[in-house]
Amino acid sequence: MDVTHAPTMKVAREVADDYLNAYYEAIKAGKTRHQIDGVQPEVLQAILAHALMSQRMLVSFNSIGQMNCRLIPGDASVVSFAKDDYFNLAQHVPMERLPDMLDALNKRVACHLGLSASPSPRLFEESDVSDLTIPQTLLHPLKAKVVGFHEEENEYSFQVEYPDPTVCPNCGVCGEVVRFGKKQVKFRDLPLHGRWVTLWLIRRRFVCRACNTTFSPALPEMAENNRMTQRLAEYIIKAAVGRTNSDVGREVGVNESIIRALFQSHYEAQKHRYTPSAPRVLGIDELYLQRTYRCVLTNIEEETIIDLLESRTKPQVTAYLSRLKDRKDIEIVCMDMWNPYREVAKALMPQAAIVVDKFHIQRMANEVMEKIRRGIKAGLSQHRRRALKGDRKLMLMRERDLTPMSQMVVETWTNQFPELGAAYRLKEEFMNIWLLTDEVDAREEYQRWQSSLTPEQRPQWAPLTTAMSNWEAEIFAYFGDGQRQTNAFTESINRQMKDLNRVTRSMSFEMFRAKMLFSVDHKMKRKEKPRRESPFEIGYGVPTEADLARLAPTMLDMGVPIGKLLERFLEPPINITPPPSEAG
């Protein structure tokens, strides 16, 4: 079970429910009180952690009493997870509430076990967790020792210090390192209980008496350039996906400019390492973002975003795709009817079949029918105009998807207005072409449909027939073997990016692209290197490093999985009320 990103409460309940039954059976089998009390302290902590869990890790006394508490046996892997999770949960539980919570937990478990007779055994004692209720625990798993603690209405302040080094990093001599001055440095950490957290680190310098070198020990848990802990920096990068920098800054107590600089440095480090692999099916579409059309490149089969380009112009798209790794492996390019895309695909990927997304051409049929409907609506009374407008979506739906009642509504309008009825039938017949499976049949059916247009109808349907004529090869390529591809996945990405754009309206394009591409782990795929075995090779001897490197599989970067991006984007922010003072 992967518990890294799963909701904490859900995972703990699943683990506890699976393992508690064994403990109950042990009690029924006549285990003694000594054996019951002999459970490891980590297990007791795990039980308490499970009792304290809630969706936001902020619980009340009553909710604790109502929870179905479970006891986990001493399976090493489960205990290890539960112990670590307990420490994380302890950060969100006010220390003064622990005794009350323990009492409620004791009563609940004792009642469940049928041990409610007086005197009730106390399965958990406050001493079991007393060492975890001090301020030191609130900073777990930081290795810094808490030497001072101050609590304010909107902020926790910790004075912390790291252990003195014993070995000189310059000469390697042990036991000759002595203190040589100190200063206090302010760092931000993850917020607790809706309050900002400040770490006042006693930063010491040391001198080695063996080589007379002075030094300050490295701080691997701190992002020193940003004056915050590494875990806070990682949290900020993740939180900034679906929220503004100012919002994240107010939550953690850091200035917006620092949030922006932190994400920018993360973006610069990532973009130089990002070398996406060419997909088998490439999707090309545009997105109207910040008053400019942007080009969106996707891997349709893997459902990932490859990249977001600043514009959809031919030079920009050409420059990017010419650098795409292994573009000769692209077999299908799915696009809308934007001619520069077609020209680039033919020039750079001549081996690929170009397929126009069927939804773009089908949308044109709906637009013609809509234009006719609006023309009829203009001559109706106000009441009937509203009724016809209200039934608009029914007419845009496929006839096969309508309920019997909806079919009656559509037939009422089409019988009353023959022009609308003719447009509706033409729209449905055109849509039915894409239900065919053979290209020859599809071409014949389109010719039959086109010849059925009356002279009065031809001007109305001219935009559609013109597009079919200009893009005939690419449109009917959809019916080729293995080429029934659409840009529906790309269109869904565009909708989500528009939502994100509303949240981050004032953001630059580069920052928006960074949040889309480098906020979640990319989807990686293993590609085995083909190797032709020689019949004269005998597999005796130890392989060299060169042999191993040659045989090692290559990891291909398939892009950003849209599922993970949406999870991060839709993840609700933690409710934190910032103090009235300015974030620093």
C-alpha positions in Angstrom: 0.0 0.0 0.0 1.4 3.4 -1.0 0.7 5.7 1.8 2.9 8.6 0.7 0.2 10.7 -0.9 -3.0 8.9 0.2 -5.4 10.7 2.6 -4.0 10.0 6.1 -7.3 9.2 7.8 -8.4 6.8 5.1 -5.1 4.9 5.1 -5.0 4.6 8.9 -8.5 3.3 9.1 -7.9 0.7 6.4 -4.7 -0.5 8.1 -6.2 -0.5 11.6 -9.4 -2.3 10.5 -7.3 -5.0 8.8 -5.1 -5.7 11.8 -7.3 -5.1 14.9 -9.3 -8.3 14.5 -6.2 -10.3 15.2 -5.8 -8.5 18.5 -9.4 -9.1 19.5 -9.0 -12.8 18.8 -5.9 -12.9 21.0 -7.9 -11.5 23.9 -10.7 -14.0 23.3 -8.1 -16.8 23.2 -7.2 -16.0 26.9 -4.2 -13.7 26.5 -3.2 -12.4 29.9 -3.2 -8.7 30.9 0.6 -8.8 30.9 0.6 -9.9 27.3 -1.9 -7.2 26.4 0.2 -4.5 28.1 3.3 -5.8 26.5 2.4 -4.2 23.2 5.2 -1.9 21.9 4.9 1.8 22.7 4.9 2.5 19.0 1.7 0.6 18.6 0.1 2.6 21.4 1.1 5.8 19.6 -0.4 4.4 16.4 -3.7 3.9 18.2 -3.7 7.4 19.4 -2.8 8.7 16.0 -5.7 6.8 14.5 -8.0 8.3 17.1 -6.9 11.8 16.5 -7.4 11.7 12.7 -9.9 13.8 10.8 -10.1 15.2 7.3 -8.2 18.4 8.4 -6.4 16.8 11.4 -8.3 19.2 13.7 -10.7 17.3 16.0 -13.0 17.8 18.9 -13.5 15.7 22.1 -16.9 14.4 20.9 -15.6 13.3 17.6 -12.9 11.3 19.3 -15.4 9.6 21.5 -17.4 8.6 18.5 -14.6 7.2 16.4 -14.1 3.5 15.9 -10.6 3.1 17.4 -8.5 0.2 16.5 -5.4 -1.5 17.9 -2.6 -2.5 15.5 -0.5 -5.6 16.2 3.3 -5.4 16.0 3.8 -5.8 12.3 7.1 -4.0 11.6 6.1 -2.2 8.4 2.7 -1.1 9.7 4.1 0.1 13.0 6.8 2.1 11.2 4.2 3.9 9.1 1.9 4.4 12.0 4.7 5.8 14.2 5.8 8.3 11.6 2.2 9.3 10.9 1.6 9.8 14.6 4.4 12.4 14.8 3.0 14.2 11.8 -0.5 14.3 13.4 0.9 15.4 16.7 1.7 18.7 15.1 -2.0 19.4 14.6 -3.3 18.5 18.0 -3.2 21.0 20.9 -1.1 19.5 23.7 -3.6 20.4 26.4 -6.2 18.2 24.8 -4.2 14.9 24.9 -5.3 13.8 28.4 -9.0 14.3 27.5 -8.5 12.4 24.3 -6.8 9.6 26.0 -9.7 9.2 28.5 -12.2 9.1 25.6 -10.0 6.6 23.8 -9.7 4.4 26.8 -13.5 4.3 27.4 -14.2 3.6 23.8 -11.8 0.7 23.4 -12.6 -0.8 26.8 -16.3 -0.7 25.9 -15.7 -2.3 22.6 -13.7 -5.1 24.1 -16.3 -5.8 26.7 -14.0 -4.7 29.5 -16.3 -2.0 30.9 -16.7 -3.6 34.3 -15.2 -1.7 37.2 -12.3 -1.2 37.5 -11.9 -0.6 33.7 -8.4 -1.4 32.5 -6.5 1.6 31.1 -5.1 0.3 27.8 -3.4 3.6 27.3 -1.6 5.8 29.8 -0.6 9.4 29.4 3.0 8.4 30.0 2.9 6.4 26.8 2.9 9.7 24.9 4.3 12.1 27.4 7.6 12.3 25.6 5.7 13.3 22.4 3.8 16.2 23.8 6.8 18.6 24.2 7.6 21.2 21.6 10.4 19.0 20.3 7.7 16.7 18.8 6.0 19.5 16.9 9.1 19.9 14.7 9.5 16.2 14.0 11.3 14.9 11.9 13.7 17.9 12.0 16.8 16.8 13.8 17.3 20.2 15.5 16.9 20.3 19.3 14.4 22.7 20.7 16.0 24.8 23.4 13.3 27.5 23.7 9.6 27.8 22.9 7.3 30.9 22.7 3.6 30.9 21.8 1.7 33.9 20.5 -1.8 34.3 19.2 -0.8 33.9 15.5 2.7 32.4 15.7 4.8 29.7 17.3 8.5 30.6 17.8 11.1 27.8 18.5 14.7 28.4 19.4 16.6 25.4 18.0 20.1 24.2 17.8 21.9 21.4 15.9 24.4 19.1 17.7 28.1 20.1 17.5 30.2 18.4 14.8 33.0 16.2 16.0 35.0 15.9 12.7 36.6 18.7 10.8 35.3 18.8 7.2 38.6 20.2 6.0 41.2 17.8 7.5 39.1 15.0 8.8 40.6 15.0 12.3 38.2 13.9 15.0 37.9 15.6 18.5 39.7 18.8 17.7 36.6 20.9 16.8 35.7 23.7 19.3 33.1 26.5 19.2 34.1 29.8 17.7 31.1 32.1 17.9 27.4 32.1 17.2 24.4 34.1 15.9 20.7 33.6 15.6 19.2 33.1 12.1 15.5 33.2 11.4 13.9 30.4 9.3 10.2 29.8 8.4 8.7 26.3 8.8 5.4 24.6 8.0 2.4 26.3 9.8 0.9 24.5 12.9 -2.7 24.8 14.1 -3.3 27.7 11.6 -0.3 29.6 13.0 3.0 30.6 11.4 6.1 28.9 12.7 9.4 30.6 13.1 12.6 28.8 13.9 15.3 30.9 15.6 18.4 28.8 14.8 21.5 29.2 16.9 24.0 29.1 14.1 27.5 28.4 15.4 30.9 28.6 13.9 33.6 26.2 14.8 37.4 26.1 14.6 39.6 23.0 14.1 42.7 23.1 16.3 44.4 20.7 14.0 44.3 22.7 10.8 43.1 26.1 12.2 40.2 26.2 9.8 36.9 27.9 10.8 33.6 26.6 9.4 29.9 26.5 9.9 28.2 23.1 9.5 26.0 22.5 6.5 22.2 22.6 7.2 20.7 20.0 4.9 17.2 20.5 6.4 17.3 24.2 5.6 16.9 26.1 2.3 19.3 28.8 3.5 19.0 31.1 0.5 15.2 31.4 1.1 15.4 31.4 4.9 13.0 28.4 5.3 13.1 24.7 5.9 13.4 22.4 2.9 10.0 20.8 3.7 8.4 24.3 3.6 10.1 25.0 0.3 8.7 21.7 -1.1 5.3 22.4 0.3 5.3 25.9 -1.3 6.2 24.5 -4.7 3.3 22.0 -4.5 0.8 24.4 -3.1 1.4 27.1 -5.7 -0.1 25.0 -8.5 -3.8 25.9 -8.1 -3.4 29.0 -5.9 -1.9 32.4 -6.2 1.6 33.1 -4.8 0.0 35.7 -2.5 -2.4 33.2 -1.1 0.3 30.7 -0.3 2.5 33.4 1.2 -0.3 34.4 3.6 -0.7 30.8 4.7 3.0 30.2 5.5 4.0 33.7 6.5 6.4 34.3 3.6 6.4 37.3 1.3 4.9 36.8 -2.2 8.2 37.8 -3.9 10.0 34.9 -2.1 7.3 32.5 -3.2 7.7 33.7 -6.8 11.5 33.5 -6.7 11.4 30.0 -5.1 9.1 28.7 -7.8 11.2 30.5 -10.5 14.4 28.8 -9.3 12.6 25.4 -9.3 11.4 26.1 -12.8 14.8 27.0 -14.1 16.3 23.9 -12.7 13.6 21.7 -14.1 13.3 23.1 -17.6 16.9 22.4 -18.6 16.5 18.8 -17.6 13.2 18.3 -19.3 13.6 16.3 -22.5 10.2 14.9 -23.4 10.0 11.9 -25.7 7.9 11.9 -28.9 4.6 10.0 -28.5 3.1 7.6 -30.9 0.0 9.8 -31.1 0.7 13.5 -30.9 -2.1 15.9 -30.1 -1.8 19.6 -31.2 -4.4 22.1 -30.1 -4.6 25.7 -29.1 -5.7 27.4 -25.9 -6.8 31.0 -25.7 -4.9 32.2 -22.6 -4.1 35.7 -21.4 -5.6 37.2 -24.7 -3.3 35.1 -26.9 -3.6 31.7 -28.6 -1.2 29.2 -27.1 -0.2 25.9 -28.6 -0.8 22.8 -26.4 1.1 19.6 -27.2 -0.1 16.3 -25.7 0.5 12.6 -25.7 -3.0 11.3 -26.4 -2.3 7.6 -25.6 -0.5 8.3 -22.3 -2.9 11.2 -21.3 0.0 13.6 -20.5 0.9 17.2 -21.3 4.1 17.4 -23.3 4.4 21.2 -23.4 2.6 24.5 -23.6 4.1 26.9 -26.2 3.9 30.7 -26.0 2.1 31.0 -29.3 0.6 28.8 -32.1 2.6 30.5 -34.9 4.3 28.3 -37.4 7.9 29.4 -36.5 7.2 28.7 -32.8 5.7 25.2 -33.4 8.4 24.4 -35.9 11.2 25.3 -33.6 9.9 23.2 -30.7 9.0 20.1 -32.7 12.3 20.1 -34.6 14.0 19.6 -31.2 11.6 16.9 -30.0 13.4 13.7 -29.2 12.7 10.8 -31.6 10.0 12.6 -33.6 10.5 9.9 -36.3 8.5 7.6 -33.9 5.4 9.7 -34.2 2.8 7.7 -36.2 -0.3 9.9 -35.9 -0.7 13.7 -35.5 -4.2 14.7 -34.3 -5.0 18.4 -34.8 -7.7 20.9 -35.5 -8.0 22.7 -38.8 -5.2 25.3 -38.3 -3.1 25.3 -41.5 0.3 26.0 -39.9 -0.1 22.8 -37.8 -0.6 20.8 -41.0 2.4 22.5 -42.7 4.7 21.8 -39.8 3.5 18.2 -39.5 4.2 17.5 -43.2 7.6 19.1 -43.0 8.9 17.6 -39.8 6.9 14.3 -39.6 6.3 13.1 -43.1 5.9 9.5 -41.9 2.9 10.4 -39.7 -0.7 10.3 -40.6 -2.4 13.7 -40.1 -5.9 13.3 -38.6 -8.3 16.2 -38.1 -10.2 15.9 -34.8 -13.7 14.9 -35.7 -15.2 17.1 -33.0 -14.0 20.2 -34.8 -15.8 19.3 -38.1 -18.9 18.1 -36.2 -19.0 21.3 -34.3 -19.4 23.2 -37.6 -22.5 21.2 -38.4 -24.0 22.2 -35.0 -23.1 25.8 -35.7 -25.0 25.8 -38.9 -28.1 24.4 -37.3 -27.7 27.0 -34.4 -27.5 29.8 -36.9 -30.8 28.7 -38.5 -32.4 28.2 -35.0 -31.4 31.8 -34.0 -32.9 33.2 -37.2 -36.2 31.5 -36.5 -36.2 32.6 -32.9 -35.9 36.3 -33.8 -39.4 36.3 -35.4 -41.1 34.7 -32.4 -42.9 36.1 -29.4 -40.9 36.6 -26.2 -42.5 33.5 -24.5 -41.7 31.3 -27.5 -38.2 32.7 -27.9 -37.5 31.6 -24.4 -38.9 28.2 -24.9 -36.9 27.6 -28.1 -33.7 28.9 -26.4 -34.4 26.5 -23.5 -34.6 23.5 -25.8 -31.4 24.5 -27.6 -29.3 21.7 -25.9 -31.8 19.0 -26.9 -31.3 19.9 -30.6 -27.5 19.8 -30.2 -27.6 16.4 -28.7 -27.5 13.3 -30.9 -30.9 11.9 -31.6 -29.9 8.5 -30.3 -29.1 10.0 -26.9 -32.5 11.7 -26.4 -35.1 10.3 -24.1 -38.7 9.7 -25.5 -39.9 12.9 -23.9 -37.0 14.9 -25.3 -37.6 13.4 -28.8 -41.2 14.7 -28.6 -40.0 18.2 -27.8 -37.5 18.2 -30.7 -40.2 16.9 -33.1 -42.6 19.6 -32.0 -40.1 22.3 -33.1 -38.9 20.6 -36.3 -42.5 19.9 -37.4 -43.6 23.5 -36.7 -40.6 25.0 -38.5 -39.7 22.9 -41.6 -36.4 24.9 -42.2 -35.3 23.9 -38.7 -36.4 20.3 -39.2 -34.4 20.1 -42.5 -31.3 21.5 -40.7 -31.7 19.1 -37.8 -32.0 16.1 -40.2 -28.9 17.2 -42.2 -27.0 17.6 -38.9 -27.9 14.1 -37.8 -27.1 12.5 -41.2 -23.7 14.3 -41.2 -22.9 13.0 -37.7 -23.8 9.5 -38.7 -20.9 9.4 -41.2 -18.5 9.1 -38.3 -20.2 5.9 -37.2 -18.8 4.1 -40.2 -15.6 2.1 -40.0 -14.4 2.2 -43.6 -12.9 5.2 -45.4 -14.5 4.3 -48.8 -17.9 4.0 -47.2 -17.4 7.3 -45.4 -16.5 9.2 -48.5 -19.5 7.7 -50.4 -21.9 8.7 -47.6 -20.5 12.2 -47.5 -21.0 12.6 -51.3 -24.6 11.4 -50.9 -25.1 13.8 -48.0 -23.6 16.7 -50.0 -25.8 16.0 -53.1 -28.9 16.0 -50.9 -28.4 19.7 -50.1 -30.9 21.9 -51.9 -29.8 25.1 -53.7 -31.4 27.1 -50.8 -29.4 25.1 -48.2 -26.0 25.2 -49.9 -25.1 28.8 -48.8 -26.0 27.9 -45.2 -23.8 24.8 -45.2 -21.0 26.4 -47.3 -18.5 26.8 -44.3 -18.8 23.1 -43.6 -18.5 21.9 -47.2 -15.6 24.2 -47.8 -13.7 22.9 -44.8 -14.4 19.3 -45.9 -13.0 20.2 -49.3 -9.9 21.9 -48.0 -9.1 19.2 -45.4 -10.6 16.2 -47.2 -7.5 13.9 -46.8 -6.9 14.7 -43.2 -10.6 14.4 -42.2 -11.1 11.0 -43.9 -7.8 9.8 -42.5 -9.8 9.3 -39.3 -11.3 6.1 -40.9 -7.9 4.6 -41.6 -6.7 1.4 -39.8 -5.7 2.3 -36.2 -6.2 6.0 -36.8 -9.5 6.7 -35.1 -8.0 9.3 -32.8 -9.5 12.5 -31.4 -8.3 15.5 -29.5 -10.9 15.0 -26.8 -8.2 14.5 -24.2 -6.5 17.7 -25.3 -9.7 19.6 -25.1 -10.3 18.4 -21.5 -6.8 19.7 -20.6 -7.7 23.0 -22.1 -10.8 23.4 -19.9 -8.7 22.7 -16.8 -6.0 25.1 -17.8 -8.7 27.8 -18.3 -9.9 27.2 -14.8 -6.3 27.5 -13.5 -5.8 30.6 -15.6 -8.8 32.3 -13.7 -7.1 31.6 -10.4 -3.7 32.8 -11.6 -4.9 35.7 -13.8 -2.0 38.1 -13.1 0.7 35.5 -13.6 3.2 35.6 -16.5 3.1 33.0 -19.2 6.4 31.5 -18.1 5.2 31.1 -14.5 1.9 29.6 -15.7 3.8 27.1 -17.9 6.1 26.2 -15.0 3.1 25.4 -12.8 1.6 23.2 -15.4 4.8 21.3 -16.3 6.9 21.1 -13.1 4.5 20.8 -10.2 4.0 17.0 -10.2 6.1 14.1 -11.0 6.3 13.2 -14.7 5.1 9.9 -16.2 8.2 7.8 -17.0 8.3 4.8 -19.2 11.0 2.2 -19.5 12.5 1.5 -22.9 14.6 -1.6 -23.2 17.6 -1.2 -25.5 17.6 -3.8 -28.3 20.7 -5.8 -28.5 21.6 -8.4 -31.1 23.3 -11.4 -29.5 26.4 -12.7 -31.3 26.5 -16.5 -31.8 30.2 -16.4 -31.0 29.8 -14.7 -27.6 30.2 -17.0 -24.6 28.7 -15.6 -21.4 31.6 -16.4 -19.0 33.4 -13.5 -17.3 32.2 -10.5 -15.3 30.4 -7.7 -17.2 32.2 -4.3 -17.2 30.6 -1.0 -16.3 30.4 -0.2 -20.1 28.5 -3.5 -20.6 26.0 -2.7 -17.9 25.5 0.9 -19.2 24.9 -0.4 -22.7 22.3 -2.9 -21.5 20.6 -0.6 -19.0 17.1 0.4 -20.0 16.4 4.0 -21.0 13.7 6.0 -19.1 11.5 8.0 -21.4 9.8 11.2 -20.1 6.2 11.0 -21.3 5.2 14.4 -19.9 2.9 15.6 -17.1 0.0 13.1 -16.2 -3.2 15.2 -16.3 -4.7 13.0 -13.5 -2.0 14.0 -11.0 -2.2 17.6 -12.1 -5.9 17.8 -11.5 -5.6 16.1 -8.1 -3.1 18.8 -7.1 -5.1 21.6 -8.7 -8.4 20.5 -7.1 -6.9 19.8 -3.7 -8.6 22.2 -1.2 -6.3 24.6 0.6 -5.8 24.3 4.4 -7.9 27.0 6.2 -5.5 29.3 7.9 -6.3 32.7 9.3 -3.2 34.8 9.0 -2.2 37.4 11.5 -2.9 41.0 10.7 0.8 41.9 10.5 2.6 42.0 7.2 4.0 38.7 5.9 7.8 38.6 6.2 
